[in-house]
């Protein structure tokens, strides 16, 4: 079943079950998807939808940081719950140890020696892990490995 249809069906299910949290998160997701479809003049592929949902989760994580700094733990908790609803539709992320192994392999294949080679390593690395690992975490691992 296409991801868009799964989202719609789950939203209807949440409405029937009166699950306001899931309903709200799925409505926002479908609204943003619809907006992007209008921009693209047509339906979006599942791959694009996964990237879009990933960016929504990332924005919510940033919001949690801001709400926590602002001592609004109630809003941070709500954002965290919405993340859990949306993560169901994302592919399973790679554990940090596996990302590190992929980074080491890429550094070796690119014959990278120093931080000056970081751009080349990242360019070769990102297609391998796109959508399966947080770019910030990958960047930190690459920096650490290249620093020696």
Secondary structure, 3 states (H helix, E strand, C coil): CCHHHHHHHHHHHHHHCCCHHHHHHHHHHHHHHHHHHHHHCCCCCHHHHHHHHHHHHHHHHHHHHHHHHCCCHHHHHHHHHHHHHHHCCCCCCCCHHHHHHHHHHHHHHCCCCCHHHHHHHHHHHHHHHCCCCCHHHHHHHHHHHHHC
